[in-house]
Amino acid sequence: GPSHVQKLVLGILLDAFRHDYLRHTNFLRKLAGKSFTGKLREQFGFCPRAAYFGGLEPGQSGFTNMYWLDPARSPFSIARFFDGEAIRFDESLRWKARAQVDAIAATRTTPFAATYARSGTIPFNLLHQFDVAEKVAPWDPGIGYRSIFHALDEKSIPWFECSWPVYNGLKKADDPSILEHTLNHLKPEHSFGYVHFSNLDGVGHTYGPGSKACVEAIQALDKQVGQLITWCAERYEALDVVIFGDHGMVSVARNVDIAAAIQTSGLTVGRDFTCFIDSTMVRFWFHTRAARTQIERLLAGIPDGYMIDERMQKDLEIEGCDPRNAELFFMAHPGIQFFPNFFQESGHPPKGMHGYHPDCPDNQAFFLTHLHGQDFSAPIATVKATQVFHTFCDLLGLNNIDFDRSLSAIDARYRVADAPRFSEAEDAEVKAVVNDHMTLLVSHIRETAPDAQAVVLSGSFGRGEGSVLRGDSRPRPLNDYDVLVACDESLRTPLKTMAAAMAPRLGLDCLDIVPLHPDWFDKVNLTMLTYDLRYGSRTIWGNETLLESIPQFAPADIPLWEGYQLLLNRIAGLLIALKPNLLSSDDWNQEDSRFLVNQMTKAGMAMGDFRLLSLGDYCSSYRQRLTRLRSLHRALNIGDDETRLLERAYSFKLSPDYKSFPAGSFLPELLRQLEGFFVSATLQLLSSAAGPTKSVAEAVSRWEQQYAATVGEEMATLRAAMVLLLFSIRKDFGLDATMLQEAASRYPGTFDDSSGLEQYAQLRSFLIQKWEEKCH
C-alpha cells in the first residue's frame, strides 16, 4: 500500500457551491458531520484570489472586476478598426472579428491574463478602452502583494495548484480532467494543495440553482471531492482540508435591459461617459461633471437597482479602490439580471447569477474545515473570504507571513450553537419535552408495529422548525406531530387508534402517524410533500437509509400545480375557520380565534410557497423560504403590503404568539391580498391565452373548465364554490351578493332564497360537509 508521509493542507474551491447545496450531497454531508461548517460571504466584485491567498479586501488589492478602464494598456486596442456598420448588423461577421481581436489580445497581455482575456460582447466602440485588471497569478512575484505561495517558496516548501484560469495548461479543463491531473501530479512532498473545480458554476448559470441539471452536477462534484480526499487521506499521515465555494447562485426572477434605460439619458457613451455592463452591476466613468449629475439622476429613478454610496463603499471595503474599477457602481437588486450585458447579448438569459451584494443570502457559499482526526461537528459563524487566507496560514503554521490566527475559521470565537433539533424556540426545556415525546412515541409505535423498520419525524418538527407554545406550565407543541412508520400498511387502523389515545397525553390537538411500506421510499414521486420529506425530515429510530433512499429531487421539477393545490387547500381551511359568527361579531372566543390565526398564516405561507415554486427554487425550511422571499421581493415584484403579510405569516409559524397577532386587522388584508394573488396564480397555472382578468369568478371558471378532467368534475365544482364563497367576504366583513350567488350556482336547486349571512352559513355548512366527505 502507499507509504504515509507528511501533513497536507488541501484547499478545494467548489465554484458556485451555494451554502444549501450540501443537502444534495452524500460524501460532503457526512464530512460536515465531523467538521467546522458554515457559510462564506464573498467579496464585492469578481476577483477573490487576493482574499484567499493574501488576506486582502478589494480596497487593498486594488481591483474588483475582471476588466477596468485603461485605454493606454488595453490589449484590445485593435478593436477600434472593427467598429463598422457591417459588423454591427452581421452577427457572423461580428463573431469572426471578435475571434481575431481575441487572438491579437492574447499576444498583448501576460500569459496568465491571456487564458481568460476575451472580448465577450463588449461593444467594439468601447472595447479598446478596457484592460484586464488581474494580470498575474497569486504565486507570481509580480502580483503586487505577499501571498501564501511566496511564504511557502521562501521556506522551500513544495506546493501544488490546479485552478482557474490556467489549470496547468490542461486542454480540457473540466472537473474529471482536473481530478485526474491532480491525482497524477499531487506528490508526497507537497505540503499545500489548491484545487479549483469549476463545472458547477456554468450549470448553475445556464439552468438555475434549483434545476435537475444543477442537482446532478452537485452529486457528480460530491463524488469527485470524495475521491480526491479519500486518495489524499491514504497517502498523507495527516490531512487538513478547507472546502469552500467562492460564491453562491441566485435564481434570476427578472431580466432588465439596463442599456436601453441608460440610453434615455440623452448622453453619448464614449463621449460624455463610459460604462461597463456586468450581469449584476453597471460601472461608470464620467468625462464631465454634468454627465455624472445626469446619470445619477437617471439611476435614482430606476427601481431595479441602487447606487453604492460612500457608506456602502466602507461596508464593502472598496474604499480607496483604483478608480479604473469604476467611479460609480450601480448594483442590481438580488434576482434581477441586467441582460443584455457585456458578456451575453443574445440567446437565452442565464437562469442563475451571482455578484449581488455580498449579504444576499443565496449569494453566499458553503464553507468547511476538517482537521485530521476530527470526529465532532462544529457550526461556525459566516466567514469572510479573507478568512480563507488566515485559515490556510494557521493550518500551515506559517511564521514568515503576516496573518491573524484569531481570524482563522477554526478559532473558538467563531463557534456558534448547534442548529435546533426540533424548534427555533428550542432551549433545554423544549428539547427535553420533545425528546420525551419522541421516546414515548417510538415505544408505543414499536409495540403496535413490532416489525417496523424505522420511525421518521416529518413536518415542521422534523425540519427543526416546530411551533411551540409557552404558557404557565411546560412548553407544548402547537397543533401536531407528523410521524411516518416504515411498516406493513395494514397497521393503519391500530396506529390511528394508538395516535388518538396518545395525542391528549402529549398535549396535542392531533397526532398523525402514517404507515408506509419500506419499499415505498425509493419509488416515491416528486410532490411538495415528498420533497419536504426528503429534505426536511429525520429518522428518530431505526433504519436511517430508508429516508436516504428517497431520490434526490430538484425543486424546479416540482409541478406548479402542487403550489396551486396548496392554495386551494388553504382556502378551504380558511372557510372552515370563518364561522358565520366571526363575520357578525368582534367578540371572538379564544378557540375560534386561534384556529383562524393558524389558517390565515398557512394561507399566507401558501402564497409565498407558490412564488418560490414559480421561481424554481422552493426549499423545505420555513426560515429559508422567508429569507429568500425577503431577499428577492423586488425581483419578484412583491409589493410592500404582500411583503409584510408574508413576513408575519412565516414568522408566526416559526414563533407563534397569539396574544400579539392582530387577527382582526390581518384577516381583511389577507383576503384582499389573497384574492388578487389567486387570480394571478390561476392565470400563471393555466398559461392562459384568453387574456388577463381581474375577476376571481372568471379566473376560477377558467380553472374549473381546464382542470375538471384532472381532479374530477365533482371536486372541481366543490373547489370553485369554496373559492367563490371565501372571496364573497368583503373588507368590512360584509358579503358580496353576486359572489354568493356564483358559489350557489355550482349546486342549482340546493339552496333556498336566503341572502347575506344566512346564505353564507348555508353554503359554508354544505361545502364543508362535501369537503369532509371527499377528503376523509
N, C-alpha and C positions, 0 to 999 in steps of 0.2 A: 504494500500500500504506500501512499505518499508519505514522505517524511514531514513531520510537523516542524515548522520553522518559526520565525519571529512574529511579532504582532503586526497586523494590518489594520489601518483605519481606512474604511471604504466609504466614500461618498457616492450616493446614487441619486441622480436627478431624474425624476419622473415628470417629463414635460406635461404641464396642464393637468396634473393629478389633483383634482378638487378634493377638499377635505372630507367630503362624504362618500367618495368613491370606494372607500375601504369596505363598504357593505357588499360590494360585488367581488371581493377577493376571497381567497382561501389561505394561501401562504401568509400574505401580509397581515390578515386579520389575526391569525394565530401568533405571528411575531409581535403584533401590537399588544397582545395579552401579556407580554413579558418585556415591555419596552417603555421608554418615555415617549408619550404621544400627545400631539396637539395640532394646532393649525399654524400655518406660516402666512404672515402678512407680506405680500410682495411690495417691492419698492414702487414708487411712482415711475411710470415710463416702461421702457422695454430693454434696458441694459443692466442686468443684475449681477454680472460677473464680478465687478469691483466690490460688491457687497459680500459675495460668497468667499472671495479669496483675498480681499484686502480690508474688509470690515468698513467699507466706505458708503456713505449715503450719496445720492446724486449731486448734492451741493458740494461734496468733497471730491468726487471722481471727476465731475465736470460735465457729464453727459447723461441725458435722459432717454434719447431716442436713437434709432439706427442712423438716421440722416439728419444733418443740420445745415444751416445756411452758411456756405463758404465758397463763393464763386471762384475765388483765386485758386483753390485747391481741388475743385471738383474734377473727378475722373470722367465725368460725363460732358465735358465742355464741347465735344464734337456734336452734341445733340442740337446745338444752335443751327446747324446746317441742314437739319432734317425737319424743320418746322415749316412744312409747306401744305398747301391745300390738298394735294393728292394724298399725303399721309393722313391728314385729318379725316378724310372721308373713305379711305380704302383700308379696311381692317387688316387684310392680308399683307398689304404693303407696310402698314404700321408695325406689325409684329416682326417682319423681316428687318426693318430699320432698327427696332429695339434690340434684336439679336446682334446686329452689327455694333450698335452703341455699347452693349454689354461686353462684347468681346474686346473692344478697344479699351473700355474702362478697366477691365481686368489687368491690362498691361500698365495702367497708370496709377495703380494703388499698391498697397502692400499685399504680399501673398495671403495673409490672414483675411484681409478685407475682400480680396478678390474672390474668395469662396462664397461670399454672400452678397456682394455689391451688385444689385440688379436695378434696372430702371423701373421695374414694376409697371404701373400705369401712370407714373408721374408725367404730366403734360410736357411735351417736347419744348414748349416755350419757357418752362420753368426748370427743366431737368439740369441744365448747365449751372444752376445756382447752388446745387446741393452736393455735399461731400459726405462720405461715410464717417461717422463720429468715432467709433471704436476700431482703430486700425491694426492693433496688435493684440496678441493673446496675453492673458494674465501672467504667463510664465516667461514672457519676453522681457528682456532687460529694459526695453524702451517703453514699457506700459505707462510709466508715469507715477506709479505708486508701488509700495513694497508689498509683495504678495506672499502667500504661504509657500509658493513654489521657489521663490528667491531664498526664503529662510531654509527650506529643505536642501537646496543646492549648496548653500554655504556650509552646511553640515555634511555634505556628501551623502545625503540620504536619498536613495533612489525612489522615484515615484512614477506612476503611470496615469495616463488620462486618455479617454476616448470620448470626445464631446463635440457638440456643435460649435462652430460651423465646419471645422476642418475634418474631424473624425479620422485623423491619421491617414487621410488620403483614400479612405475606402471608396471604391467605385459605386457601391450601393450602400448608402448609409441608413438602412432600415434596422429595426430593432434586432431581428435574428442575426444580421451581419455584425452589428455592434457587439452582441453577446458572443458570437463565435470569435471575433477578433480579440475581445477581452480575455476569453478563456485560453487563447493561444499565446497572448503576449503579456499577461499579468504574471510576473515572476516571483519566486520566493524571496528575492532580495528587496522587493518593493515594500515600503512601509506605509505608503499612501497611494490610494487609487481613487480616481474620479471617473464615473461612467454616466453618460447622459443618454437616456432612452427617449426618443422623440416622436414615435408614431402616434401616440395618443392625442397629441396636440392637433394634428391635422384632421383626425377623425372627429374630435370634438367640435372643431370649426365647421367642418363640412356637414355633419349630420346632427349636431346638437348634443349637449351633455346627457340628455335623457334617452337618447336613441339606442336601439338594439345594437347598432354598429359600435357605439361607444362602450356599451356594456361588454361586448365581445372583445374589444380592444383592451379593456381593463383586465379581463380574465387572462388574455394572452400575455399581457405585461406582467401580471402577477406570477405566472408560471416562469417567465424569463428571470424575474428578480429572484424567485425561489431557487432556480437552477444556479444562478450566479453565487448567491450567498451560501448555498449548500456546498458548492465546489470550493469556495474560499475557506469555509469552516473546516473542510477536510485537509487543507494544506497549510493552515497557519495555526500556530499554538494559541493565539488569541485573535479574535476578530471583533472589532468595534465598528458598527455600521450607523451611518447617518443617511436616512432616506427622506427625500423631500420633493415636493412639487415646486416649480418656480412661480406658479400662479394657479388659479382655478379656471373655471369656464362658466360663463353666464349665458343662459338661454336668451337668444335675441327675440324680443317680442315685437319690435317695430324698426323699420328702416327709414331713415330721413336723408333726403337729398340736400345736404348742407351746402354743397357748391351752388345750387340754384338759389338758396336763401342768401348766400354771400353776394351773388351777382346783383341782387336788388339794391345793393348799397350805392350803385352808380359809379363806384370807383373801378379803376383798372388794375387787375392783378399784374404785377411786374413793374408797373409804373408808380402807383400810389402805395402799394403794399405787396408783400409776398406771403403766401400761406402754404402749408403742407397739411393735407387732409389724411389723417390716420383713421382707422376704423372707429376709435372711441374718443378722438380728440382732434382739434384743429389748432395748428400753431401759426402764429402771425409774427411778421416783422414789418415795421412801418417805415415808409420813406418820408412821411411828413407827419407833423403833429396833428394836423386836421384829419388826416386819414385814420389815425388811431381813434380820435374822438368819434368819428362817424362809424367806424367798425364796432366800437364798444357800445354805442347807442343801438346799433342793429342787433348785436348779440344779446343785449339786455332784454330784447323783446322776443327772443326765440325760446320757447318753453322746453325744448328738448335737451338743453344743457345749461352750463353755468361757467362763468369766467373764474379762474383761480386768482383770488386776491392775495394781498400781502400776508394776511393771517394764514391762509391755506398754504402758501408757499413755505411758511415757517413750519407748520404742522407736517407738511410732506417732505420737509428737509431738502428743498430745492432752492433755498435762498442762496444767492451768490453763484448760481449755475451760469456757465458760459452762455452769454446771450445768443450765441449761434444756435442753441437749442430752441429758443423762442423768446420773444418779447412779451407775448401774451398767449396763454393756454385757454382754450375753450373746450370743456370736457362734456361728453355725453352722459346723461343720466343712465344708471345701470339698466341694461336690457334694450337700450336704444343704440342702433348702429348707424354710423354715417356711411351711406352707400348711395352712389359710387364713391370711391376714395382712391388714394394714390397707390393702392395695392390691388384693388379689384374695381373694374369699371363696368363689367357686364357679366352676364350669366346669372346663376343662382346665388343670391347673397348667402354668406355664411350663416349657419343657424346657431353657432356658439361663438362667443367672443370674450376676450379678457382685456386688461388695460384700463379698466374703470378705476374709480377712486379705490385705493388700497383697503378701505374699510368696508367696501361692498362685500357682504358675506360670501356669495358664490365666487367672488374673485379670489378668495383665499384658498390656500393649498394645504395639503397634508404634510405633517412633519413627524418623523420618528427617529429616535436614537436608541440603539440597542447595544449594551455593553457586554463584553464576553462574560459568560457565566450568569448573566442576569436572568432571574426567574420570577420577577414581580412586575406588575403594571404600574405605571406612574403617570397619570394625566398631568399635563403641564399647560400653563397659560399660552396664549398665542405668542409666537416668537416673531421677531423682525427678521428680514432677510439677512441683515448684517450679523445676526447671532449665529448663522451657519459658520461664518469665519471663526468666531470666538469658540464655538464648539469644536471645530476641527483642530484649532490650536491647542485647546485644552486636552483633547484626546491624544494628540501627537506629543504633548509635553514640550512644546517648543519654547525655548528661552531666549531666542535671538530675534524675536519679532514682538512688537507691542500688541498685546491683546489683554482683554479684561476677563479673568476667569469667572467673575460674578455674572458675566453676560452669556456664559456657556449655558446651553439649554438644559444641561443636567444639574445645574446649580439648584440647591434646595429651595431657593426663594421663588422658583417658577412652578413648584408643585402646587396643584390645586386639588380640591376634593374630588373623590371618585364620582362618576355620573350616578344619579339616583337610580336605585334598583327598581322602585315601584312608582314613585311620585316626585314631582318637583317640590312638593311641600314636605319632603321626607326629612325627618330628624330621627333620633334614636327611638322615640316613642312610636312614630308612624311605622318605622321599619319593623319594630317588634310586633306591632299589631298585625301588619300584613304577613309577616313571616309566620306568626301563629296561625293565621287563617290558612295559609298555604299548607302548612304541616297538617292541619286538621282536614283540609280538603283532600290532600293526597291520601291520607289514611283511610278516609271513607270511600274514596274512589277505588282504591285497591281492594277494599273489602267487597265492594259492589261489582267490580270488574277485575277479578284476580289475575286474569291473563293479559291485562293491559300492558302495552309496551312503553308508553310514555304519557305524561300529563303536560300539556302545553298551556301556558297563560298567555292569552292574546288580548286584544283590546287595549285600552289606554294604560292599564297596569302592566301589561306585557311589554309596552314600549317605554316604561319608566315615566309615564305622564298621567298616572291615575289621579282622579279628583278625590280629595279628602276633605271631609267636614270636621271642623273642630268645634266642640261645644264645651259644656261644663264637665262632661265625662271624657272618656278616652276618645281619641280621633277614630272616625269610621269612614269607610269608603262611601263615596257618593254613588248611588244607583246600583251598580252590579260588578261582578267579576265575569269575564268571558273565558271559559275553560274548555279545551278540546282534549279528548281522551282517545289515544290510538288503541282501539279495541274492536271487538265484534259489534257491528251496528245494531244487532238485535237487542243490545243492552240499553237502547234509548229510553224505554219506559222506566226501568229500575233507576237509571241515572237521573231522570227527570224527577222521579219521586223523591230520591235522596236529596236532590238540589232544593226542592221545595221545602223540605224539612230543615235543611241547613241554613237557608237564607236568613230567617229571623234570628238564629243563633249568632250569625255573623253581623247582624245589624244592617242587612242589605234589603233593598226593595225587591230584588230578584237575583237569582243565581243561574246563569246559563252554563250548563255542562252538556257538551255535544259529543257523541261518539263518532269517530271516523275510522274506517278500516285502515290499517297500516299501509296497505297498497295504494291508498288514495293520494298520499303526499307527493309522490314523484310523478303523478299523472295529472295533476291539477291544472286547470286552465286559468288564464290570467283574467282577474277581475280586480276591482279595488279591494275587495275583501281578502283575496288570496295574496295580493301584493303586500297589504298590511300584515298579513300572517307571515309572509316570508321575511320581511324586514323589520317588523315591529312586534315580535313575539319572542318568548323564551321558554325553553324546556325546564320545568321545575322538578321533574322527576323522570327517570327512565332514559330511553334511547335518544340521545341528542341528534343522532344522524338523520332521524326521520324528518325533522324540521329543515335540516340542511339539504335534504334530498329534493325539496321543492325547487323547481327550476329557477335559475336566475332570470328575473323579469326586468324588462326595460320600461320605465314609466311612460315613455312616449307611445308605447304599444297599448296602453290601457284604453279601451274604446271610450269615446266621448259619451256614448250612451250611458256608461256607468255613472258618470257625474250627473247627467240629466235625470237618471232614475233616482239618484240620491236626492236631488232637488224635489222630485215628486214625492218621495217618501217623507221628506221633512215638511212638505206642505201638508201631507196627511197628518203628521204629528202635531202640527200647529192647529189644525182643525179639531183634532181630538182634545187639545188643551183649551181651546177657546169655547168654553161653555157659554150658553146664552147669557147667564147671569153676569159674566165678566164684561159683557158689552153694555150692560144696562146699569152697572153699579161700580163705584170706585172702591167699595168695601170688599176686597178680595181676601178670602181666607188663606192661611199660610200654605196649606197643601196644594190648592189650585194655583196659587201664585208661583210656588216653586216648580211645579210641573210645567207651567207655561214658560218660565225662565229657561228651563232645560231645553224645551222645544225651540224657543227663539234662538238660543245660542247655537243649537245644532243646525238650524236653518241658515244662520249667518255663516257658519263654517262651510256649509254646503256650497254657498256662493263662492267662497274662496277656493274650495277644492275644485270646483268646475273651472275656475280661471287657470289653476295650475295644470289641470288635465289638458286644457286647450293649449297651454304653453308647451306641453310635453315634458314637464319637469315636476310632477307630483312626488311627494315623499310621505312616508308613514308618520313622521313626527309632527305633532301639532305645533311645537315650538319652531321647527324649521319651516313649516308652511307659513306661519305668521311672519317669520323673519324674511322669507323670500318675497311674500306679497308686499311687505313694508318697503323692501328694497326696490322692487320693480313697479311700484304703483304708478309712477309716471309713464313708464314704458307700456303698461297695460291699460293706460287711460282710466285708472280708477280714481274717481273724484274724492274730494275730501270727506264728504258725508259717508260714502261707502267705506273709505279707509278707516274712519272712526268706528263704524259698525263692525267691520272685520276684526279690528283691534280688540273691541270689547268682547266679541263672541269667543275668539280663541283664548284671550286672557282669562275669561271666566272659566273656560273648560280646564285650563291649566291650574287655576287657583280660584275655586268657587267661593263667592261671598254674596249670599242672598241679601244681606242687610244693606249693602251699598249698591246693589244692582238696581238701576232705575227702570223697573219693569214697565210702569205706566207710560213713560215717555219713549221707551225703547220700542214698544210694540208698534205704534203708528209709523215710526221711522223705518222699522224693519219691513212692514207691509208695503210702504211706499217704495223702498229700495228694491225689495224682492219682486214686486210686480214688474218694474222696468227691466230688472235683471232676467226674470223668467222669459219675457218676450224676446230679448236679445239672445238668450241661450237657446231658445226654441229655434229661432231663425238660423243660428250657427249650426245647431244639430242637423237641421233639415237642409242646410246649404241652399236655402230657398231661392229659386229663380223667379218666384212670383212677386218679388219686390218686398221692400220693407213694410213693416206695420208697427204701430204703437199700441194696437188693441190686443189685450190679453185674450179676448174672446176669439179674435181671428187667428191669433198665434196657436192657441190650444186646438182650434178646429183643424188647422193645417196638420198639427202633430197627430191628432186623432185619426185623420184620413190616412196618413202615411204609415202610422205605426200600429194600426188595428190588426194587421196580419202578423206583426211581430209579437205583440203582447196579448193578442186575442181581443175581439170586439168588446166583450163584456168588461174586461179590465181597462181598455182604452176609454170606454164610456165613463166608468167609475172615476178614473184618474182625471178626466176632463171636468167632470162635475165637481170634484173636490177642489180643483184649481179655481174654477169659477166661483164657487161658494166662498172660498177663503178671500178672494180679491173683491168680493162684494162688500167687504168691511172697509169703510172709509176712515179717513184720518181722525174724525171726531167720534169714531165707533158707531156712526150711523151706517145704514145699509143701502147699497145701490140696487134699486128695484130691477133695473134691466139685467144686471149680473145675476141676481137671484132667479129671475125668470129664465136666463140662459142655462143656469145649473139645473133648474127643474125640468127644462125641456128635454134633457137627456133621458128622462123617465116619464114620458107623457101618460097622463091619466092616473098617476100615482098619488098626486098631492091635491088637496082642496084649494080653495081660492084665498087662502090666508096670505098675509103680506107682512113685510117688516120682520121684526124679531121673531114672531110666531112662525113665519115661513122659514126663517133661518134655522130655528130649532128643529122643525120637522125635517128639513133637508139634511141637516147635520146628523140627526139621530139615524135616519135612513142610510146615509152614506157610510157612517161608521160601522153600522151593522153589516153592510155589504163588504166593507174593508176587512173586518174581522173574519167574516166567512171565507174570504179569498186568501187571507194571509195566515190564518191559523187553522 
